[in-house]
Amino acid sequence: MSRKWLPPEEFAATLPKASVFGAVFFTDEDDRPVQLRATYSRVHPWQWPGGVAEPGERPWETAVRECREETGLHVPGPPRLLASVFGLPGKDWPLATVGFVFDGGRLSARQLAAIELDPDEHDRVRALSVPDWQPLMPDRDHARLRAVMTARHTGVPAYFDTWDWEV
C-alpha cells in the first residue's frame, strides 16, 4: 500500500491545535500551596503564577516570565518539572491546553510579603493547606493541586490529563 505524503504545511493544518502554558508552584515555609486569586476568571479563581507561551517561547521561559510579571519574583532554576497538564478544548476555549508546572520551592514569610501583584490579573495571594483550598476552587483544580503536591513530595512528576474545558 502506498501513502501520499503531504507537504509539512498541509499536514500541520490537519493536526489538533493547542495552547501551551508554563506555571510555577510555590509553597510557604509550612508546605502550604501558594496561589493567586484571578480578577478575570470565575472558572479558575485560584491559580499559580504562570500563563500562555508567547511565540518562540519555551514553557520554562514562559513560567519564569509570567511569574516575574505577576508577582515580582524571579525563579532562577534550573527547572524541576512537577507536572504536565492536558485539557481538551471546549465551549470557552477552542484549543487543547498543554501545560507544564515547575517547582518554585518554598517562599519565606518575607518573600510572600514582598509579592507585588499585577492588579489587572490578580488581587490576592494566599497560602493554605491542601484541604483548605478545596472549597475555594472547582474539583478538577483541586485534583490538579493534589497531584502537584504529591509530585513535590515524591519527586515523581504528575501527568494530569483531565483538565478539560467545559463542553
DSSP file (Angstrom, degrees, kcal/mol; ACC not computed):
  #  RESIDUE AA STRUCTURE BP1 BP2  ACC     N-H-->O    O-->H-N    N-H-->O    O-->H-N    TCO  KAPPA ALPHA  PHI   PSI    X-CA   Y-CA   Z-CA
    1    1 A M              0   0    0      0, 0.0     2,-0.3     0, 0.0     0, 0.0   0.000 360.0 360.0 360.0 131.3    0.0    0.0    0.0
    2    2 A S        -     0   0    0      2,-0.0     2,-0.3     0, 0.0     0, 0.0  -0.763 360.0-148.6-101.7 147.8    1.4    3.4   -0.9
    3    3 A R        -     0   0    0     -2,-0.3     2,-0.7     2,-0.0     0, 0.0  -0.839  10.4-135.6-109.9 148.3    0.9    6.5    1.1
    4    4 A K        -     0   0    0     -2,-0.3     2,-0.4     0, 0.0    -2,-0.0  -0.923  22.9-146.4-102.2 115.8    0.8   10.0   -0.2
    5    5 A W        -     0   0    0     -2,-0.7    -2,-0.0     1,-0.0     6,-0.0  -0.667  10.7-139.5 -84.0 132.2    2.8   12.3    2.0
    6    6 A L        -     0   0    0     -2,-0.4    -1,-0.0     1,-0.1     0, 0.0  -0.586  27.1 -98.5 -86.1 150.8    1.6   15.8    2.4
    7    7 A P    >>  -     0   0    0      0, 0.0     4,-2.5     0, 0.0     3,-0.6  -0.385  44.0-105.2 -60.2 149.9    3.8   18.8    2.5
    8    8 A P  H 3> S+     0   0    0      0, 0.0     4,-2.9     0, 0.0     5,-0.2   0.841 119.1  53.1 -50.1 -41.3    4.5   19.8    6.1
    9    9 A E  H 3> S+     0   0    0      1,-0.2     4,-1.5     2,-0.2    -3,-0.0   0.910 112.2  44.5 -64.1 -40.7    2.2   22.9    5.9
   10   10 A E  H <> S+     0   0    0     -3,-0.6     4,-0.6     2,-0.2    -1,-0.2   0.912 114.4  48.5 -69.8 -42.1   -0.7   20.8    4.7
   11   11 A F  H >< S+     0   0    0     -4,-2.5     3,-1.5     1,-0.2     4,-0.5   0.929 108.8  54.0 -62.1 -44.5   -0.1   18.1    7.2
   12   12 A A  H >< S+     0   0    0     -4,-2.9     3,-1.2     1,-0.3    -1,-0.2   0.851 100.7  61.0 -58.7 -35.2    0.2   20.6   10.1
   13   13 A A  H 3< S+     0   0    0     -4,-1.5    -1,-0.3     1,-0.2    -2,-0.2   0.719 101.5  54.1 -65.8 -19.7   -3.2   22.0    9.1
   14   14 A T  T << S+     0   0    0     -3,-1.5    -1,-0.2    -4,-0.6    -2,-0.2   0.576  92.1  94.6 -88.8 -10.1   -4.8   18.6    9.8
   15   15 A L  S <  S-     0   0    0     -3,-1.2     2,-0.0    -4,-0.5    -3,-0.0  -0.440  85.9 -95.9 -85.6 154.6   -3.4   18.3   13.3
   16   16 A P        -     0   0    0      0, 0.0     2,-0.3     0, 0.0    -1,-0.1  -0.365  40.8-131.7 -62.3 146.8   -5.1   19.3   16.6
   17   17 A K        +     0   0    0     77,-0.2    79,-2.3    -4,-0.1     2,-0.3  -0.782  27.2 179.9-103.1 147.4   -4.2   22.8   17.8
   18   18 A A  E     -a   96   0A   0     -2,-0.3     2,-0.3    77,-0.2    79,-0.2  -0.996  24.8-134.0-145.7 148.5   -3.2   23.5   21.4
   19   19 A S  E     -a   97   0A   0     77,-2.8    79,-2.7    -2,-0.3     2,-0.4  -0.752  26.1-142.2 -94.3 152.7   -2.1   26.5   23.5
   20   20 A V  E     -a   98   0A   0     -2,-0.3    33,-3.2    33,-0.2     2,-0.3  -0.940  18.6-176.7-118.9 136.4    0.9   26.0   25.8
   21   21 A F  E     -aB  99  52A   0     77,-2.2    79,-1.6    -2,-0.4     2,-0.4  -0.930  13.3-157.5-129.8 159.5    1.3   27.3   29.3
   22   22 A G  E     +aB 100  51A   0     29,-2.1    29,-2.1    -2,-0.3     2,-0.3  -0.992  16.7 178.7-130.4 140.6    4.0   27.4   31.9
   23   23 A A  E     -aB 101  50A   0     77,-2.3    79,-3.0    -2,-0.4     2,-0.5  -0.959  22.0-135.2-141.2 157.4    3.4   27.9   35.7
   24   24 A V  E     -a  102   0A   0     25,-2.9     2,-0.5    -2,-0.3    79,-0.2  -0.963  14.9-152.0-117.5 129.2    5.4   28.0   38.9
   25   25 A F  E     +a  103   0A   0     77,-3.2    79,-3.2    -2,-0.5    80,-0.6  -0.886  19.2 177.4-103.5 123.8    4.3   26.2   42.0
   26   26 A F  E     -aC 105  34A   0      8,-0.5     8,-2.4    -2,-0.5     2,-0.3  -0.867  12.5-165.7-119.2 154.9    5.3   27.6   45.4
   27   27 A T  E     -aC 106  33A   0     78,-1.7    80,-3.2    -2,-0.3     2,-0.1  -0.895  23.8-118.0-125.5 165.5    4.6   26.6   49.0
   28   28 A D  E >   -a  107   0A   0      4,-2.0     3,-2.0    -2,-0.3    80,-0.2  -0.251  47.0 -82.0 -88.0-173.1    5.2   28.6   52.1
   29   29 A E  T 3  S+     0   0    0     78,-0.6    79,-0.1     1,-0.3    77,-0.1   0.698 131.8  55.8 -66.1 -18.2    7.6   27.6   54.9
   30   30 A D  T 3  S-     0   0    0      2,-0.1    -1,-0.3     3,-0.0    76,-0.0   0.201 120.7-107.6 -97.5  15.1    4.8   25.3   56.3
   31   31 A D  S <  S+     0   0    0     -3,-2.0    -2,-0.1     1,-0.2    97,-0.0   0.781  71.0 146.2  66.0  29.8    4.5   23.5   53.0
   32   32 A R        -     0   0    0     97,-0.1    -4,-2.0    95,-0.0    -1,-0.2  -0.857  55.0-108.3 -97.1 129.8    1.1   25.1   52.2
   33   33 A P  E     -C   27   0A   0      0, 0.0    95,-1.7     0, 0.0     2,-0.5  -0.266  28.1-141.7 -58.1 138.5    0.5   25.8   48.5
   34   34 A V  E     +CD  26 127A   0     -8,-2.4    -8,-0.5    93,-0.2     2,-0.3  -0.887  27.1 171.7-103.5 129.5    0.6   29.5   47.5
   35   35 A Q  E     - D   0 126A   0     91,-2.5    91,-2.4    -2,-0.5     2,-0.4  -0.944  26.4-132.1-138.1 160.6   -1.9   30.7   44.9
   36   36 A L  E     -ED  47 125A   0     11,-3.6    11,-2.9    -2,-0.3     2,-0.6  -0.886  22.2-125.7-111.4 140.2   -3.1   33.9   43.4
   37   37 A R  E     -ED  46 124A   0     87,-2.8    86,-1.9    -2,-0.4    87,-0.6  -0.775  27.6-133.6 -89.4 122.4   -6.7   34.9   43.0
   38   38 A A  E     - D   0 122A   0      7,-3.0    84,-0.3    -2,-0.6    83,-0.1  -0.483  12.3-159.9 -75.2 139.4   -7.6   35.8   39.4
   39   39 A T  S    S+     0   0    0     82,-2.7    83,-0.1    -2,-0.2    -1,-0.1   0.571  91.9  45.9 -88.7 -11.4   -9.5   39.0   38.7
   40   40 A Y  S    S+     0   0    0     81,-0.6     2,-0.4     1,-0.1    -1,-0.1   0.395 101.8  64.9-114.8   0.2  -10.5   37.7   35.3
   41   41 A S        +     0   0    0      4,-0.1    -3,-0.2     1,-0.1    -1,-0.1  -0.951  33.3 170.1-136.9 118.4  -11.7   34.1   35.8
   42   42 A R  S    S+     0   0    0     -2,-0.4    -1,-0.1     1,-0.1     4,-0.1   0.681  87.4  61.6 -87.0 -21.8  -14.6   32.7   37.7
   43   43 A V  S    S+     0   0    0      1,-0.3    -1,-0.1     2,-0.1    -2,-0.1   0.911 121.8  19.0 -70.0 -43.4  -13.9   29.3   36.2
   44   44 A H  S    S+     0   0    0      1,-0.1    -1,-0.3    93,-0.1    -6,-0.2  -0.734  75.2 168.8-126.5  79.9  -10.4   29.0   37.7
   45   45 A P        +     0   0    0      0, 0.0    -7,-3.0     0, 0.0     2,-0.5   0.824  65.1  48.5 -68.5 -32.8  -10.4   31.6   40.6
   46   46 A W  E    S+E   37   0A   0     -9,-0.2     2,-0.3    90,-0.1    -9,-0.2  -0.931  73.2 165.1-115.1 130.8   -7.1   30.5   42.2
   47   47 A Q  E     -E   36   0A   0    -11,-2.9   -11,-3.6    -2,-0.5     3,-0.0  -0.883  35.7-114.2-139.9 163.6   -4.0   30.0   40.1
   48   48 A W        -     0   0    0     -2,-0.3   -23,-0.1   -13,-0.2     2,-0.1  -0.687  54.9 -83.9 -91.9 155.2   -0.3   29.6   40.2
   49   49 A P  S    S+     0   0    0      0, 0.0   -25,-2.9     0, 0.0     2,-0.3  -0.415  89.0  89.1 -57.4 130.1    1.9   32.3   38.7
   50   50 A G  E     -B   23   0A   0     16,-0.3     2,-0.3   -27,-0.3   -27,-0.2  -0.955  42.2-177.9 163.1-179.3    2.0   31.4   35.0
   51   51 A G  E     -B   22   0A   0    -29,-2.1   -29,-2.1    -2,-0.3     2,-0.2  -0.982  40.5 -39.3 178.3-170.1    0.4   31.9   31.7
   52   52 A V  E     -B   21   0A   0     -2,-0.3   -31,-0.3   -31,-0.2     2,-0.1  -0.522  60.2-108.6 -80.8 139.5    0.3   31.2   28.0
   53   53 A A        -     0   0    0    -33,-3.2   -33,-0.2    -2,-0.2    -1,-0.1  -0.366  26.9-134.1 -66.0 141.9    3.5   30.9   26.0
   54   54 A E    >   -     0   0    0      1,-0.1     3,-2.2     4,-0.1     8,-0.1  -0.566  47.0 -69.0 -87.4 161.1    4.4   33.7   23.6
   55   55 A P  T 3  S+     0   0    0      0, 0.0    -1,-0.1     0, 0.0     3,-0.1  -0.245 123.4  11.5 -53.2 132.3    5.6   32.8   20.0
   56   56 A G  T 3  S+     0   0    0      1,-0.3     2,-0.4    -3,-0.1    -3,-0.0   0.506 100.0 126.0  79.5   4.9    9.0   31.3   20.2
   57   57 A E    <   -     0   0    0     -3,-2.2    -1,-0.3     4,-0.0    -4,-0.1  -0.797  53.2-138.6-102.2 137.7    9.0   30.8   23.9
   58   58 A R     >  -     0   0    0     -2,-0.4     4,-2.5    -3,-0.1     3,-0.2  -0.565  29.9-106.6 -88.2 156.7    9.6   27.5   25.7
   59   59 A P  H  > S+     0   0    0      0, 0.0     4,-2.7     0, 0.0     5,-0.2   0.866 119.4  50.3 -54.8 -41.6    7.4   26.5   28.7
   60   60 A W  H  > S+     0   0    0      2,-0.2     4,-2.4     1,-0.2     5,-0.2   0.925 111.2  49.1 -63.1 -42.6   10.1   27.2   31.3
   61   61 A E  H  > S+     0   0    0      1,-0.2     4,-2.6     2,-0.2     5,-0.2   0.899 111.4  50.6 -61.9 -40.2   10.8   30.6   29.8
   62   62 A T  H  X S+     0   0    0     -4,-2.5     4,-3.1     2,-0.2     5,-0.3   0.941 109.9  49.3 -61.2 -48.3    7.0   31.3   30.0
   63   63 A A  H  X S+     0   0    0     -4,-2.7     4,-2.3     1,-0.2    -2,-0.2   0.917 113.8  45.4 -59.2 -45.5    6.8   30.2   33.6
   64   64 A V  H  X S+     0   0    0     -4,-2.4     4,-2.1     2,-0.2    -1,-0.2   0.929 116.1  45.8 -65.2 -46.2    9.7   32.4   34.7
   65   65 A R  H  X S+     0   0    0     -4,-2.6     4,-2.6    -5,-0.2    -2,-0.2   0.947 115.3  45.8 -62.5 -49.8    8.5   35.4   32.7
   66   66 A E  H  X S+     0   0    0     -4,-3.1     4,-2.7    -5,-0.2   -16,-0.3   0.890 111.2  52.6 -63.4 -39.7    4.9   35.1   33.9
   67   67 A C  H  X>S+     0   0    0     -4,-2.3     4,-2.2    -5,-0.3     6,-0.8   0.926 111.4  46.8 -61.1 -44.6    6.0   34.6   37.5
   68   68 A R  H  X5S+     0   0    0     -4,-2.1     4,-1.5     4,-0.2    -2,-0.2   0.925 115.4  46.1 -62.8 -44.6    8.1   37.8   37.4
   69   69 A E  H  <5S+     0   0    0     -4,-2.6    -2,-0.2     1,-0.2    -1,-0.2   0.877 119.7  39.2 -65.8 -37.9    5.3   39.8   35.7
   70   70 A E  H  <5S+     0   0    0     -4,-2.7    48,-0.7    -5,-0.2    -1,-0.2   0.726 136.4  10.6 -88.5 -22.8    2.6   38.5   38.1
   71   71 A T  H  <5S-     0   0    0     -4,-2.2    45,-2.8    -5,-0.2    -3,-0.2   0.574  88.2-119.3-130.1 -18.5    4.5   38.5   41.4
   72   72 A G  S  <<S+     0   0    0     -4,-1.5     2,-0.3    -5,-0.7    -4,-0.2   0.407  71.6 131.9  84.0  -2.4    7.8   40.3   41.0
   73   73 A L        -     0   0    0     -6,-0.8     2,-0.5    43,-0.1    -1,-0.3  -0.626  49.1-146.2 -86.0 141.3    9.6   37.0   42.0
   74   74 A H        -     0   0    0     -2,-0.3    -9,-0.1    -3,-0.1   -10,-0.1  -0.927   4.3-154.9-105.7 128.3   12.5   35.7   39.9
   75   75 A V        -     0   0    0     -2,-0.5    -7,-0.1   -11,-0.2    30,-0.1  -0.901   6.6-167.8-102.5 110.3   12.7   31.9   39.7
   76   76 A P        +     0   0    0      0, 0.0    -1,-0.1     0, 0.0    28,-0.0   0.765  33.9 166.6 -75.7 -24.9   16.4   31.1   39.0
   77   77 A G        -     0   0    0      1,-0.3     3,-0.0    26,-0.1    27,-0.0  -0.372  66.3-152.2  84.7-172.6   16.1   27.4   38.1
   78   78 A P        -     0   0    0      0, 0.0    -1,-0.3     0, 0.0     2,-0.1   0.500  64.1-109.0 -69.7 160.9   17.2   25.0   36.9
   79   79 A P        -     0   0    0      0, 0.0     2,-0.5     0, 0.0    25,-0.1  -0.367  31.8-168.2 -65.9 136.9   13.7   23.9   36.0
   80   80 A R        -     0   0    0     23,-0.3    23,-2.6    -2,-0.1     2,-0.3  -0.954  18.6-138.8-124.3 110.1   12.2   21.0   38.0
   81   81 A L  E     +F  102   0A   0     -2,-0.5    21,-0.2    21,-0.2     3,-0.1  -0.507  27.3 171.6 -73.7 127.7    9.1   19.7   36.4
   82   82 A L  E     -     0   0A   0     19,-3.3    76,-3.1     1,-0.3     2,-0.3   0.740  64.4  -5.6 -99.9 -34.3    6.3   18.8   38.8
   83   83 A A  E     -Fg 101 158A   0     18,-1.7    18,-2.9    74,-0.3     2,-0.4  -0.994  46.1-142.7-160.3 149.1    3.5   18.1   36.3
   84   84 A S  E     -Fg 100 159A   0     74,-2.5    76,-3.0    -2,-0.3     2,-0.4  -0.954  28.5-160.2-108.8 140.5    2.4   18.1   32.8
   85   85 A V  E     -Fg  99 160A   0     14,-2.6    14,-3.1    -2,-0.4     2,-0.4  -0.963   9.1-174.7-126.2 135.4   -1.3   19.1   32.3
   86   86 A F  E     +F   98   0A   0     74,-2.6    77,-1.9    -2,-0.4     2,-0.4  -0.993   3.7 176.8-133.1 139.6   -3.5   18.5   29.4
   87   87 A G  E     -F   97   0A   0     10,-2.3    10,-2.8    -2,-0.4    77,-0.2  -1.000  25.3-127.2-140.1 141.7   -7.1   19.6   28.6
   88   88 A L        -     0   0    0     -2,-0.4    77,-2.4     8,-0.2     7,-0.1  -0.472  40.1 -96.3 -78.5 155.5   -9.3   19.1   25.6
   89   89 A P        +     0   0    0      0, 0.0     2,-0.2     0, 0.0     7,-0.1  -0.202  48.5 171.5 -66.7 165.0  -11.0   22.2   24.0
   90   90 A G  B >   -H   93   0B   0      3,-2.8     3,-0.7     5,-0.2    77,-0.3  -0.820  49.8 -64.0-155.5-165.4  -14.5   23.2   24.9
   91   91 A K  T 3  S+     0   0    0     75,-2.4    76,-0.1    -2,-0.2    74,-0.0   0.802 128.9  44.5 -66.3 -29.5  -17.1   25.9   24.5
   92   92 A D  T 3  S+     0   0    0     74,-0.6    -1,-0.2     1,-0.3    75,-0.1   0.577 124.1  29.1 -92.1  -9.6  -15.0   28.6   26.3
   93   93 A W  B <   -H   90   0B   0     -3,-0.7    -3,-2.8    73,-0.2    -1,-0.3  -0.908  63.1-156.5-152.8 120.7  -11.7   27.8   24.6
   94   94 A P  S    S+     0   0    0      0, 0.0     2,-0.3     0, 0.0   -77,-0.2   0.480  72.2  69.3 -80.9  -1.2  -11.3   26.4   21.1
   95   95 A L  S    S-     0   0    0     -7,-0.1   -77,-0.2   -79,-0.1    -5,-0.2  -0.812  83.5-110.8-115.3 153.7   -7.9   24.8   21.6
   96   96 A A  E     -a   18   0A   0    -79,-2.3   -77,-2.8    -2,-0.3     2,-0.5  -0.390  37.0-129.9 -66.8 161.6   -6.5   22.0   23.6
   97   97 A T  E     -aF  19  87A   0    -10,-2.8   -10,-2.3   -79,-0.2     2,-0.5  -0.980  23.1-176.4-122.7 128.5   -4.3   23.1   26.5
   98   98 A V  E     +aF  20  86A   0    -79,-2.7   -77,-2.2    -2,-0.5     2,-0.3  -0.990  16.8 174.6-123.4 122.6   -0.8   21.7   27.2
   99   99 A G  E     -aF  21  85A   0    -14,-3.1   -14,-2.6    -2,-0.5     2,-0.4  -0.906  25.1-152.3-134.3 159.5    0.9   22.9   30.4
  100  100 A F  E     -aF  22  84A   0    -79,-1.6   -77,-2.3    -2,-0.3     2,-0.6  -0.995  10.3-157.8-131.1 124.2    4.0   22.4   32.4
  101  101 A V  E     -aF  23  83A   0    -18,-2.9   -19,-3.3    -2,-0.4   -18,-1.7  -0.912  13.9-163.9-107.2 122.9    4.1   23.1   36.2
  102  102 A F  E     -aF  24  81A   0    -79,-3.0   -77,-3.2    -2,-0.6     2,-0.5  -0.764  24.1-108.4-108.6 151.2    7.6   23.8   37.6
  103  103 A D  E     +a   25   0A   0    -23,-2.6   -23,-0.3    -2,-0.3   -77,-0.2  -0.667  28.7 179.3 -81.1 120.1    8.7   23.7   41.2
  104  104 A G  E     -     0   0A   0    -79,-3.2   -78,-0.2    -2,-0.5    -1,-0.1   0.456  38.2-134.6 -96.7  -4.1    9.5   27.2   42.6
  105  105 A G  E     -a   26   0A   0    -80,-0.6   -78,-1.7   -30,-0.1     2,-0.4  -0.419  41.5 -33.0  87.7-163.0   10.4   26.0   46.0
  106  106 A R  E     -a   27   0A   0    -80,-0.2     2,-0.4    -2,-0.1   -78,-0.2  -0.827  53.5-143.8-101.9 136.1    9.4   27.3   49.4
  107  107 A L  E     -a   28   0A   0    -80,-3.2   -78,-0.6    -2,-0.4     2,-0.1  -0.818  13.4-133.2 -99.1 136.3    8.8   31.0   50.0
  108  108 A S     >  -     0   0    0     -2,-0.4     4,-2.6   -80,-0.2     5,-0.2  -0.332  30.9-103.9 -75.9 166.8    9.8   32.6   53.2
  109  109 A A  H  > S+     0   0    0      1,-0.2     4,-2.3     2,-0.2     5,-0.2   0.875 125.0  53.4 -59.3 -36.7    7.4   35.0   55.0
  110  110 A R  H  > S+     0   0    0      2,-0.2     4,-1.4     1,-0.2    -1,-0.2   0.918 108.7  47.9 -65.1 -43.9    9.5   37.9   53.8
  111  111 A Q  H  4 S+     0   0    0      2,-0.2     4,-0.5     1,-0.2    -2,-0.2   0.910 112.0  50.0 -64.2 -41.9    9.2   36.6   50.1
  112  112 A L  H >< S+     0   0    0     -4,-2.6     3,-1.2     1,-0.2    -2,-0.2   0.922 110.5  49.6 -61.5 -43.5    5.5   36.2   50.4
  113  113 A A  H 3< S+     0   0    0     -4,-2.3    -1,-0.2     1,-0.2    -2,-0.2   0.776 107.3  56.5 -66.5 -25.6    5.1   39.7   51.9
  114  114 A A  T 3< S+     0   0    0     -4,-1.4    -1,-0.2    -5,-0.2    -2,-0.2   0.517  76.4 122.1 -85.7  -5.2    7.2   41.1   49.0
  115  115 A I    <   -     0   0    0     -3,-1.2     2,-0.6    -4,-0.5   -43,-0.2  -0.381  48.7-157.7 -61.6 129.8    5.0   39.7   46.3
  116  116 A E        -     0   0    0    -45,-2.8     2,-0.2    -2,-0.1   -43,-0.1  -0.926  10.6-151.4-112.6 106.6    3.7   42.5   44.1
  117  117 A L        -     0   0    0     -2,-0.6   -46,-0.2   -46,-0.1   -47,-0.1  -0.487  16.9-123.6 -78.9 144.8    0.5   41.5   42.3
  118  118 A D    >>  -     0   0    0    -48,-0.7     4,-2.9    -2,-0.2     3,-2.4  -0.810  21.8-149.9 -82.1 110.7   -0.5   42.9   38.9
  119  119 A P  T 34 S+     0   0    0      0, 0.0    -1,-0.1     0, 0.0    -2,-0.0   0.685  92.8  63.5 -63.2 -17.2   -4.0   44.3   39.8
  120  120 A D  T 34 S+     0   0    0      1,-0.1     3,-0.1   -82,-0.0   -81,-0.0   0.685 120.1  22.7 -75.3 -17.0   -5.2   43.6   36.2
  121  121 A E  T <4 S+     0   0    0     -3,-2.4   -82,-2.7     1,-0.4   -81,-0.6   0.746 128.7  18.5-116.7 -40.3   -4.6   39.9   36.8
  122  122 A H  E  <  -D   38   0A   0     -4,-2.9    -1,-0.4   -84,-0.3   -84,-0.2  -0.985  40.9-176.6-141.0 146.7   -4.7   39.1   40.5
  123  123 A D  E    S+     0   0A   0    -86,-1.9     2,-0.3    -2,-0.3   -85,-0.1   0.407  70.9  29.6-122.3   0.4   -5.9   40.7   43.6
  124  124 A R  E     -D   37   0A   0    -87,-0.6   -87,-2.8     2,-0.0     2,-0.4  -0.986  52.8-155.5-159.5 147.4   -4.9   38.4   46.4
  125  125 A V  E     +D   36   0A   0     -2,-0.3     2,-0.3   -89,-0.2   -89,-0.2  -0.990  23.1 175.7-123.5 136.4   -2.2   35.9   47.3
  126  126 A R  E     -D   35   0A   0    -91,-2.4   -91,-2.5    -2,-0.4     2,-0.5  -0.977  24.6-153.9-140.0 152.2   -2.8   33.1   49.9
  127  127 A A  E     +D   34   0A   0     -2,-0.3     2,-0.3   -93,-0.2   -93,-0.2  -0.985  32.1 157.9-124.1 117.6   -1.1   30.1   51.4
  128  128 A L        -     0   0    0    -95,-1.7  -100,-0.1    -2,-0.5     5,-0.1  -0.919  44.9 -94.6-135.2 159.5   -3.5   27.4   52.6
  129  129 A S     >  -     0   0    0     -2,-0.3     4,-1.3   -97,-0.2     3,-0.1  -0.342  44.9-105.8 -66.9 158.3   -3.3   23.7   53.4
  130  130 A V  H >> S+     0   0    0      1,-0.2     4,-0.8     2,-0.2     3,-0.8   0.918 121.5  48.9 -55.3 -47.4   -4.5   21.4   50.5
  131  131 A P  H >4 S+     0   0    0      0, 0.0     3,-0.7     0, 0.0    -1,-0.2   0.877 107.5  56.0 -61.7 -34.5   -7.8   20.6   52.3
  132  132 A D  H 34 S+     0   0    0      1,-0.2    -2,-0.2     2,-0.2     4,-0.2   0.746 102.1  57.2 -70.0 -21.9   -8.4   24.3   53.0
  133  133 A W  H X< S+     0   0    0     -4,-1.3     3,-1.8    -3,-0.8     4,-0.4   0.774  86.3  83.7 -74.5 -25.8   -8.1   25.1   49.3
  134  134 A Q  G X< S+     0   0    0     -4,-0.8     3,-1.3    -3,-0.7    -1,-0.2   0.858  88.6  45.7 -53.0 -49.2  -10.9   22.6   48.4
  135  135 A P  G 3  S+     0   0    0      0, 0.0    -1,-0.3     0, 0.0    -2,-0.1   0.635 108.8  60.0 -72.1  -7.6  -14.0   24.8   49.0
  136  136 A L  G <  S+     0   0    0     -3,-1.8    -2,-0.2    -4,-0.2   -90,-0.1   0.450 107.5  38.0 -97.3  -0.6  -12.4   27.7   47.1
  137  137 A M  S <  S-     0   0    0     -3,-1.3   -93,-0.1    -4,-0.4   -94,-0.1  -0.966  90.4 -84.0-147.7 160.3  -11.9   26.0   43.7
  138  138 A P     >  -     0   0    0      0, 0.0     4,-2.2     0, 0.0     3,-0.4  -0.253  46.9-109.8 -61.1 154.7  -13.5   23.6   41.3
  139  139 A D  H  > S+     0   0    0      1,-0.2     4,-2.6     2,-0.2     5,-0.2   0.880 117.7  52.0 -55.3 -42.6  -13.0   19.9   41.9
  140  140 A R  H  > S+     0   0    0      1,-0.2     4,-2.0     2,-0.2    -1,-0.2   0.858 108.7  50.7 -68.3 -32.3  -10.7   19.4   38.9
  141  141 A D  H  > S+     0   0    0     -3,-0.4     4,-2.2     2,-0.2    -1,-0.2   0.896 111.8  48.3 -67.3 -38.6   -8.5   22.4   40.0
  142  142 A H  H  X S+     0   0    0     -4,-2.2     4,-2.6     2,-0.2    -2,-0.2   0.889 109.3  52.3 -68.4 -38.0   -8.3   20.8   43.5
  143  143 A A  H  X S+     0   0    0     -4,-2.6     4,-2.2     2,-0.2    -1,-0.2   0.898 109.8  49.6 -62.4 -40.0   -7.4   17.4   42.0
  144  144 A R  H  X S+     0   0    0     -4,-2.0     4,-2.3     2,-0.2    -2,-0.2   0.910 109.6  51.6 -64.4 -42.1   -4.6   19.1   40.0
  145  145 A L  H  X S+     0   0    0     -4,-2.2     4,-2.5     1,-0.2    -2,-0.2   0.928 110.2  48.6 -59.7 -46.0   -3.4   20.8   43.2
  146  146 A R  H  X S+     0   0    0     -4,-2.6     4,-2.4     1,-0.2    -1,-0.2   0.905 110.4  51.6 -61.2 -41.4   -3.3   17.4   45.0
  147  147 A A  H  X S+     0   0    0     -4,-2.2     4,-2.1     1,-0.2    -1,-0.2   0.893 110.8  47.7 -63.1 -40.0   -1.4   15.8   42.1
  148  148 A V  H  X S+     0   0    0     -4,-2.3     4,-2.4     2,-0.2    -2,-0.2   0.898 110.9  50.7 -70.1 -40.0    1.2   18.6   42.1
  149  149 A M  H  X S+     0   0    0     -4,-2.5     4,-2.3     2,-0.2    -2,-0.2   0.914 110.3  50.1 -62.6 -41.5    1.7   18.3   45.9
  150  150 A T  H  X S+     0   0    0     -4,-2.4     4,-2.6     1,-0.2     6,-0.3   0.920 110.3  50.3 -61.8 -43.0    2.1   14.6   45.5
  151  151 A A  H  X S+     0   0    0     -4,-2.1     4,-2.3     1,-0.2     5,-0.3   0.898 109.1  51.8 -61.6 -40.3    4.7   15.1   42.8
  152  152 A R  H  < S+     0   0    0     -4,-2.4    -1,-0.2     1,-0.2    -2,-0.2   0.920 115.1  41.9 -61.7 -43.5    6.5   17.6   45.0
  153  153 A H  H  < S+     0   0    0     -4,-2.3    -2,-0.2     1,-0.2    -1,-0.2   0.829 123.3  36.0 -76.2 -32.4    6.7   15.1   47.9
  154  154 A T  H  < S-     0   0    0     -4,-2.6    -2,-0.2     2,-0.2    -1,-0.2   0.695  96.3-129.7 -94.6 -20.1    7.6   12.0   45.9
  155  155 A G  S  < S+     0   0    0     -4,-2.3    -3,-0.1    -5,-0.3    -4,-0.1   0.546  71.6 120.3  79.9   6.3    9.8   13.6   43.3
  156  156 A V        -     0   0    0     -6,-0.3    -1,-0.2    -5,-0.3    -2,-0.2  -0.917  66.7-123.9-106.7 114.9    7.8   11.9   40.5
  157  157 A P        -     0   0    0      0, 0.0   -74,-0.3     0, 0.0     2,-0.3  -0.218  25.5-125.2 -57.8 145.1    6.2   14.3   38.0
  158  158 A A  E     -g   83   0A   0    -76,-3.1   -74,-2.5   -10,-0.1     2,-0.6  -0.646   8.3-149.7 -90.9 147.1    2.5   14.0   37.6
  159  159 A Y  E     -g   84   0A   0     -2,-0.3     2,-0.6   -76,-0.2   -74,-0.2  -0.967  20.1-177.9-113.4 110.5    0.7   13.5   34.4
  160  160 A F  E     +g   85   0A   0    -76,-3.0   -74,-2.6    -2,-0.6     3,-0.3  -0.909  13.6 161.7-116.8 105.3   -2.7   15.3   34.8
  161  161 A D        +     0   0    0     -2,-0.6   -73,-0.1   -76,-0.2    -1,-0.1   0.035  55.1  78.8-117.1  27.8   -4.9   14.9   31.7
  162  162 A T        +     0   0    0      1,-0.1     2,-0.2   -22,-0.1    -1,-0.2  -0.097  53.6 110.7-123.2  36.0   -8.4   15.6   32.9
  163  163 A W        +     0   0    0    -77,-1.9    -1,-0.1    -3,-0.3   -66,-0.1  -0.315  49.8 160.5-102.3  47.8   -8.2   19.4   33.0
  164  164 A D        -     0   0    0     -2,-0.2     2,-0.2   -77,-0.2   -74,-0.1  -0.257  43.2-111.8 -72.4 154.2  -10.6   19.8   30.1
  165  165 A W        -     0   0    0    -77,-2.4    -1,-0.1   -72,-0.1   -77,-0.1  -0.543  48.2 -88.0 -76.4 151.6  -12.6   22.9   29.2
  166  166 A E              0   0    0     -2,-0.2   -75,-2.4     1,-0.1   -74,-0.6  -0.371 360.0 360.0 -61.9 137.5  -16.4   22.6   29.7
  167  167 A V              0   0    0    -77,-0.3    -1,-0.1   -76,-0.1   -77,-0.0   0.431 360.0 360.0 -93.4 360.0  -18.2   21.2   26.6
